[in-house]
């Protein structure tokens, strides 16, 4: 797995643990975790 893919997966898992629900890539982008716009 590429480093960026791994970072995104790790962020999604952290957010899932934090909020107890699935997190979309759009939500991750909106939170500014990866320097991309939604």
Beta strands, then each sheet from edge to edge (+ up, - down):
end
